[in-house]
Amino acid sequence: MIFPFVWRLMPGPVWLRVLLLLMLIAAIVAVLFQWVFPWVTTTFNIQDQSVEAVP
């Protein structure tokens, strides 16, 4: 798995590793919402989301 590999690469004691890991996750989420998701919606034209009822 990737998590044990990342955990071994991180420096410092456990509390610092947890803090760094939380900051890393927050940065990844921020990048996704700032650049990746808007690019996907404009590239694949999925702006209109609607559900039609089937009679």
C-alpha positions in Angstrom: 0.0 0.0 0.0 1.0 3.6 -0.5 0.2 4.8 3.1 3.0 2.8 4.9 5.5 4.1 2.3 4.4 7.7 2.8 4.4 7.2 6.6 8.0 5.9 6.5 9.2 8.8 4.4 7.8 11.5 6.7 10.3 13.0 9.2 9.8 13.6 12.9 7.8 12.1 15.7 4.3 10.7 15.4 2.5 14.0 16.2 4.5 15.8 13.5 3.8 13.1 11.0 0.0 13.3 11.7 0.1 17.0 11.3 2.0 16.8 8.0 -0.3 14.1 6.7 -3.4 16.3 7.5 -1.7 19.2 5.7 -0.9 17.0 2.7 -4.5 15.8 2.5 -5.8 19.3 2.8 -3.5 20.5 0.0 -4.6 17.6 -2.3 -8.3 18.4 -1.7 -7.6 22.1 -2.4 -5.9 21.3 -5.7 -8.7 19.1 -6.7 -11.4 21.7 -6.0 -9.3 24.6 -7.5 -8.0 23.1 -10.7 -8.9 19.5 -11.4 -12.7 19.5 -10.9 -13.3 22.7 -12.9 -11.1 21.4 -15.7 -13.0 18.1 -15.8 -16.4 19.9 -16.0 -15.4 22.2 -18.8 -13.5 19.5 -20.8 -16.2 16.9 -20.6 -19.2 19.3 -20.6 -21.0 18.0 -17.6 -22.4 21.3 -16.4 -26.1 20.3 -16.7 -27.0 17.6 -14.2 -30.6 16.6 -14.3 -32.5 13.5 -13.5 -35.6 12.7 -15.6 -38.5 10.8 -14.1 -39.5 7.7 -15.9 -43.3 7.3 -16.1 
